[in-house]
Structures are given as structure tokens and as C-alpha cells.
Amino acid sequence: MEVPEAYHFWLFEHSLHGRMTYLGVPIRKLVADLWNYQEIITILRPGLVIEFGTDHGGSALYFAEILRAVNPAGLVLTVDIGDGRLGAVKQHPLIQFFLSDSADPSVAERIKELRTQHPGPVFAILDSDHTKSHVLAEMALLRDVLVSGDYLIVEDGNINGHPIAAGWGEGPWEALEDYTALYPDDYRRDVERESKFGLTFAPNGYLVRR
């Protein structure tokens, strides 16, 4: 087993990603991915950051603080089916919480409205329900929302044996395969960014809208 893969298994064995916080708020991400995200956002300077899957709000807070530094006129739209775990994060001036299934058409309409209010590129990240069908539905919803130059991250393609959680079932990895087969020209894979640190929780999931 190569070192990155062994480290990947070690992280999950010790649930390290589940014990991380950002400014005291739980944030379930790989540190290498988080560093990549801040570099992308700094270069992209998006008007809107879209997050599917809020949980405790740590990543929404992380994105908002980066956005405050690079584009304080921007906004983080974070979408989840529940807000029971959120605390003071909901009061952040650059965060807007949307209570909904992330594949509901109302989410696309809200994103379109916010794009007019916060012009510029979009940085979007999918980290909610990790079943293949749901990730496919989210990507289909974003198909008419994202435009050329926007950035999309599809997280947790590492499950179902890619390389961890071999018995999990079809998830983001398989959704990406199916979506790419249907719409091969929608996205360019940012392989250089994805491989920068030798390990990612979003394999094949660093995508730039063509």
C-alpha cells in the first residue's frame, strides 16, 4: 500500500476528520482539501459560494471567513434538510441558510436569484446525501445554474472502496462516472489541483465548468 492510501485508511480508522473544528465549530473535511479550497476561492474570488450539506456549519463558517477576506460583497449559501445543529453560525453576515433538500428545484431558483445579487463566479461544493442517486440529482440541478468558469467540488468519492468504506454502496464516485457519461463536455477535471497534496476526499471531484 502506498503512503497516501495508508494515511487515508489511518484517518478513517481514527475518525480524525470527525474530530476537527474551525473556530470551535465542527468541520468534517480533509485538511489538504480545505487548503485547496481556500486557494481556489482566493484565485476565483467568487460572488457566491454554494454548499450542499451544512451539518454544524463549520465549513460554511470557513468559506465565509475566506470570502470576507477576498470578496466581502460575496455570500455563502448553505443548504440542508435541518438546522438543529447550527448555533451562532446562522448569524454570520456572509452566510445564508436555506432549509431544503439540496436537489429540490427551489434551490436552483434561489441560486439564480442570488447570482444576480452577488455577481461573479460560483464556487460550489456537494457534501450532503452521498448516495449515487442524490449526487446525480444535485449535479443535474446545477447543470442549468453553473456557467463557464464556475468551480464544482464533489466530495466523498473516496467511499465505496475508492479507497475506503468498501461496502458503503454506490456514491459520489459512481455518480460522477454516470454524469460524465451523460454530459462529457460539461466539466474539465482539475487534476493538478486534485493531486496537489497526494490525497483528497474528493477523487475525480475537482471540476471546472466549461
VMD Tcl script that draws the C-alpha trace (Angstrom):
set ca {
  {0.00 0.00 0.00}
  {1.35 3.44 -0.93}
  {1.81 6.08 1.75}
  {-1.16 8.32 0.74}
  {-3.55 5.36 0.70}
  {-2.24 4.08 4.04}
  {-2.68 7.55 5.54}
  {-6.20 7.66 4.08}
  {-7.12 4.45 5.90}
  {-5.44 5.69 9.08}
  {-7.51 8.89 9.02}
  {-10.75 6.93 8.85}
  {-9.66 4.33 11.36}
  {-9.12 7.11 13.90}
  {-12.06 9.26 12.69}
  {-9.73 12.26 12.68}
  {-11.85 14.20 10.18}
  {-14.78 13.81 12.58}
  {-12.87 15.47 15.43}
  {-11.81 18.66 13.66}
  {-13.10 22.16 14.40}
  {-12.80 25.56 12.79}
  {-13.06 28.45 15.25}
  {-14.64 25.99 17.63}
  {-17.25 24.67 15.18}
  {-17.07 21.05 13.94}
  {-15.88 20.78 10.34}
  {-15.73 17.34 8.70}
  {-13.18 17.85 5.95}
  {-9.70 16.73 4.99}
  {-7.15 19.40 5.87}
  {-5.49 19.12 2.44}
  {-8.84 19.70 0.72}
  {-9.59 22.70 2.94}
  {-6.26 24.24 1.98}
  {-7.03 23.63 -1.69}
  {-10.46 25.22 -1.30}
  {-9.08 28.43 0.16}
  {-6.53 28.66 -2.65}
  {-9.27 28.16 -5.26}
  {-11.55 30.73 -3.64}
  {-8.70 33.24 -3.38}
  {-7.96 32.88 -7.10}
  {-11.62 32.68 -8.19}
  {-12.94 35.46 -5.91}
  {-16.50 34.13 -6.22}
  {-19.57 36.22 -5.68}
  {-21.33 33.16 -4.35}
  {-20.23 30.03 -2.52}
  {-22.80 27.23 -2.59}
  {-22.62 24.42 -0.06}
  {-24.90 21.39 -0.12}
  {-24.78 19.80 3.33}
  {-24.39 22.16 6.31}
  {-24.12 19.87 9.37}
  {-22.77 22.01 12.25}
  {-21.82 24.86 9.90}
  {-18.05 24.69 10.32}
  {-17.31 24.62 6.60}
  {-19.84 27.38 5.91}
  {-18.03 29.48 8.51}
  {-14.67 28.59 6.97}
  {-15.84 29.61 3.49}
  {-17.40 32.81 4.83}
  {-14.22 33.93 6.55}
  {-12.16 33.33 3.42}
  {-14.78 35.13 1.35}
  {-14.73 38.04 3.78}
  {-11.02 38.43 3.01}
  {-11.17 38.09 -0.79}
  {-14.65 39.36 -1.68}
  {-16.61 40.79 1.28}
  {-19.54 41.52 -1.05}
  {-19.98 37.79 -1.61}
  {-22.27 35.31 0.12}
  {-22.23 31.68 1.29}
  {-25.48 29.84 0.61}
  {-25.55 26.64 2.64}
  {-28.37 24.13 2.12}
  {-29.53 21.33 4.41}
  {-32.72 19.49 5.41}
  {-32.24 20.50 9.06}
  {-30.70 23.30 11.10}
  {-30.80 21.76 14.57}
  {-27.02 21.58 14.83}
  {-26.41 25.22 13.94}
  {-25.57 27.80 16.54}
  {-24.10 31.26 16.10}
  {-23.01 30.36 12.55}
  {-26.53 31.31 11.40}
  {-25.87 34.89 12.48}
  {-22.79 35.35 10.31}
  {-23.41 38.25 7.90}
  {-21.98 36.39 4.90}
  {-23.90 33.15 5.48}
  {-27.45 32.43 4.33}
  {-29.03 29.14 5.38}
  {-31.62 27.51 3.09}
  {-33.76 24.78 4.64}
  {-34.40 22.28 1.86}
  {-33.39 19.05 0.20}
  {-30.42 20.15 -1.91}
  {-31.92 18.51 -5.02}
  {-35.20 20.43 -4.79}
  {-35.89 22.82 -7.72}
  {-36.42 25.68 -5.26}
  {-32.69 25.56 -4.53}
  {-31.84 26.23 -8.18}
  {-34.24 29.18 -8.22}
  {-32.67 30.64 -5.10}
  {-29.18 30.27 -6.55}
  {-30.25 32.06 -9.73}
  {-31.67 34.94 -7.66}
  {-28.51 35.22 -5.60}
  {-26.29 35.19 -8.68}
  {-27.89 38.45 -9.78}
  {-27.34 39.97 -6.33}
  {-23.78 38.70 -5.94}
  {-22.24 38.72 -9.44}
  {-19.13 36.81 -10.28}
  {-18.05 33.19 -10.43}
  {-19.52 30.48 -8.21}
  {-17.67 28.00 -6.04}
  {-19.99 25.06 -5.27}
  {-19.44 22.00 -3.10}
  {-21.59 18.88 -2.76}
  {-21.37 17.27 0.68}
  {-24.86 16.16 1.70}
  {-26.50 12.80 0.95}
  {-23.72 10.66 -0.53}
  {-25.90 8.16 -2.39}
  {-25.32 7.97 -6.12}
  {-28.89 8.94 -6.99}
  {-28.83 12.04 -4.80}
  {-25.45 13.28 -6.02}
  {-26.63 12.81 -9.60}
  {-29.77 14.81 -8.81}
  {-27.68 17.62 -7.31}
  {-25.40 17.73 -10.35}
  {-28.42 17.72 -12.67}
  {-29.93 20.61 -10.70}
  {-26.73 22.64 -11.03}
  {-26.40 21.95 -14.74}
  {-28.51 24.98 -15.69}
  {-27.20 27.09 -12.81}
  {-23.43 26.95 -13.14}
  {-21.74 28.73 -16.04}
  {-18.35 28.58 -17.70}
  {-15.53 29.20 -15.22}
  {-17.52 28.17 -12.14}
  {-15.90 25.60 -9.85}
  {-17.61 22.47 -8.52}
  {-16.32 20.10 -5.83}
  {-18.00 16.71 -5.45}
  {-16.86 15.38 -2.09}
  {-16.63 11.87 -0.63}
  {-15.93 9.99 -3.83}
  {-13.43 8.13 -1.66}
  {-16.17 5.91 -0.18}
  {-17.30 2.55 -1.59}
  {-13.75 1.33 -1.97}
  {-12.11 4.41 -3.51}
  {-10.25 3.51 -1.35}
  {-12.19 3.44 1.99}
  {-15.60 2.10 3.14}
  {-15.65 -0.70 0.58}
  {-19.14 -1.90 1.48}
  {-20.81 1.50 1.58}
  {-22.64 1.21 -1.75}
  {-22.66 3.38 -4.87}
  {-21.98 7.01 -4.08}
  {-20.33 10.16 -5.44}
  {-17.64 8.30 -7.43}
  {-20.27 6.34 -9.34}
  {-22.45 9.44 -9.73}
  {-19.52 11.24 -11.34}
  {-18.98 8.32 -13.71}
  {-22.63 8.32 -14.77}
  {-22.84 12.11 -15.10}
  {-19.68 12.27 -17.20}
  {-21.03 9.54 -19.48}
  {-24.21 11.58 -19.99}
  {-22.58 15.01 -20.29}
  {-18.89 14.54 -21.15}
  {-18.36 18.17 -22.12}
  {-19.84 19.87 -19.04}
  {-16.71 19.94 -16.88}
  {-12.95 19.89 -17.10}
  {-11.33 17.86 -14.34}
  {-8.72 19.90 -12.46}
  {-6.28 17.03 -11.98}
  {-3.38 19.27 -10.99}
  {-5.35 20.81 -8.14}
  {-6.85 17.50 -7.04}
  {-3.47 15.78 -6.83}
  {-1.56 18.70 -5.28}
  {-1.25 17.16 -1.81}
  {-1.32 13.49 -2.83}
  {-4.58 12.82 -1.01}
  {-8.17 14.03 -1.33}
  {-11.63 13.08 -0.09}
  {-12.96 14.22 -3.50}
  {-11.27 11.98 -6.09}
  {-12.35 12.93 -9.63}
  {-14.38 15.68 -8.00}
  {-12.40 18.88 -8.66}
  {-14.33 20.22 -11.65}
  {-14.34 23.43 -13.69}
  {-17.45 24.22 -15.71}
  {-16.64 24.53 -19.42}
}
mol new
graphics top color blue
foreach p $ca { graphics top sphere $p radius 0.5 }
foreach p [lrange $ca 0 end-1] q [lrange $ca 1 end] { graphics top cylinder $p $q radius 0.2 }
display resetview
